Amino acid sequence: MRRRKLQLITITLIAGLHCVSGQDVRSERINVSERNWNNLLQYLAPVLKSDGGVGRLYYRAECLTARGDGILFPWLELVTPEKAKTGLAAIQDIFRKEEQVRVTEDRSGIHRISIGDVSYELLRTKIHVLTFTPSEQYNVQEAISAVEGTKEVQSKMRELKLRHPPTVFSGGVVEPAAGLPHLPKSLENVTMDEALDRVAQTFGVLISYGECVSGSGTRLCSINSDYIR
């Protein structure tokens, strides 16, 4: 597999928005959010890995500051699932002490985890035609950006007064090549959520959607992906 060198990793807060700040309290909140996210992955990874690593996670949490600036992943009381349980039952077992968490599985077999009072209004946005460039077809984060960049999604974000936290990307980009997982050239008449499902299934990843409302009324949302190893 050939790779172009390009810095690509999301630093928005799901596993952490690394904001430049001299405030210790702010930095500590970011560190706690990262630990909370990594802790979740430790519990989820063994179960999702057995199902190809595919999953969707939705959560509503606190913003980093009163202005917004980032989304903090919440602390959750998680437990190791019983050994006899697999798939949906095992994931539900992980969250059995959390009343705010709902775990379901749809006809496509995707496990969906919802934490808190999530608004799905943006995710229900209908996209008439979603076209991917060759690079977007073969790279998960680029594909997510393509979904977010459609005129329908951008229009809905303006309507809902939603914005993204600051992001920086780093990592490697896969060159298109025969035999590698990739999306079709286009998708038609899909919701934003359905398009993200297709991305998760194609690349075998956990895709998360996080949102928060700050004290000043700023609404943030962030979409990220994690490979389950």
N, C-alpha and C positions, 0 to 999 in steps of 0.2 A: 504494500500500500504506500503510495507516494503522498507526502504531505507538504503543503506550502507552509512556511513559517509565518504565522500571523498570531498576534496575541489576542486570544478570544475568551476569557472566563468571566462569568457574570459576578459582579460584586454587589449587586443589590441585595438588600437584606431579606433573605429567606434562610440562607445560611450566612448572610451578613452583608450589610451595606457598610463598606469601610469609608465612612465620611472623614474628611480631614478636619480634625477638631482638637483643641487643646484642653477640652473639658474631660476630666477623669470620669465623671458620672456618665457622660455620653459614651465614652469608650467602653466602660464596664457594661453598659446596657447592650452594646453591640456584641461584646464577648459572651454575655449570657445568652443572647439570641442564637449565636453560633453554636454554643454548647447544647442548647435545647434542640436545635435542628439535627446536629450530629447524633444526639441521643436517640431521637426518633428514628434516624436511619439505621442505627444499630439494631433496633427491634424489628423494623420493617424489612430490612435487607434479606434475611434468610427466607422469609415467606415470599416476597416478591421475586426473588431470584429463581425460585422453583417454578414460577409462572412466567418466566421470560423477562423479568425486570420491569414489566409494564404496569403502570399505575397512574392514577390522578389524585391530587390532593388539593383541597380548597380550604382556605382559612381566613378568618377575620381576626385581627389582633390590634395591638397598640401601635401608634406611630412612634418613631424615634424621638421626636421633639414636638412641641406645641405647634410648630410650623409644618410638621410632616417630616421631611428629610429622609425617611426610611421606614421600613416595616419590620417590627420586631416579632420573631417567631415565639409563641408562648410556651411556657413550661407545661408539660403534661405528665400526669401520673400514669406511667406505662408498666405493664407486667409481661413477663415471658409467657407466651401461649403454651397451653398443654401440648405435650409431644404428639398426642393422637390427632390433634387438629391441624388442618392444612388450609390453604387458600383463604376464602372469605371467612370461614369460622376462626381461623388462626388470627387474622387481622382484627376481627371483632373482639377476640379474647385479649389482644394487646391493649385495647382501649376500654376494657370492661369497667374500669373505675372512673371513666370520664363521661359524664352525662351529656356534655356539650358536643361529643363526637358521634357522628353517624357514619357507618360503613356499609356500603352496598356493592352489588355486582350487577352489571347490566347484561343484555343479551350477547354483547360482543366479548364478554368475559373480563372486561376491565374493572378492576377494583377501584372504588371511589371512596375517598375519605374526606368528610366535611367537618371542619372544626369551627364552632361558633356560628354566629348569624351571618352567613355569607350571602351577599347579593349576587345573583347570577344574571343580572340584566345585561351587562356587557357581553358575557359569554353566550347569551342567546341571540346575539346580533347575527343576522343572516348575511352571508357573503355570496354574491351571485357568481362571480368567477374569481378564483384564487390561482394565480400563475406563479410558478417557481422558476427561478433561474437555475442553471445546472448546479451551481454551488449550493444554492438553497435546497435543492433536491437531495443532496448528499450530506448536509450538515444540520444537526438538530437545532442549534441556537439560531442559525441563519433562517431556518424554516419557521421558527417561532416568530422571529422578527418580521418575516414576510406576512404571516397571519395578522400580526398586530398592525402592520403597515397598510393594510387594505383600506380603501376609501370608506367602506362601510364601518369598519371598526374605529377608524380615526374620527369619523363623524359622530359616532355614538359616544366616544370618549369626550369629545367637546360638549356634547349635549349633557352628559352626566357630570361634567367638570372634573373628570378623572385625569390624573397625570402619573407619569412614571418617576420613581426615585432616580437620582443620578446613577449611571451605570458605567462600568469600565469592563472591557473584554480582554481576555488573554487566553492563549492556548493554541492548539493546532487545528487547521482546517483540512478536511479530507478532499483530495482531488477526485472528481468523478471518474469511476472506473467500473468495468464490467464485473458483476458478482457482488458488489457492495450494496448494503441496504440503501434504498433511496425512494423518494416520493415520486408520484407521477408528475408530469409537466404541469398539470392543472387539476383543480377540484372545482366542481360546480354545485351551486345551491346547497351549501353547507353552513351550519352555524359556526361561530368562532370556536365553541366548545368541541364540535364534531371535527373540525380541522385539527385542533390540538390532540384529539384522540388519535387521529390518523398519524400524526407526528410521533406520538408516544408508541404506537404499535409498530411503526416502521423501524424506529431506532431502538426499541426495547428500553425505554427510559421511564422514570417517574417525572411527570410534569406537574408542577405546583402553581397554583394561582393564589396570591395573597393580596389582602386589601386592608386599609385602615382609614380612619377619619380623624384628623388632628383636632386639637382644641380650637384652632382658628377656622376649622371647617374645611381644610384642605383634604381632598380625597386622593389617595394613592392606590395604585395596583401594580403588581409585579408578577411576571411569569418566568419561571426558571425550570431547568431540567437537570436531573441527576441520573447518571448511570449507576445501576445497582450491581456491585461486584460480588 
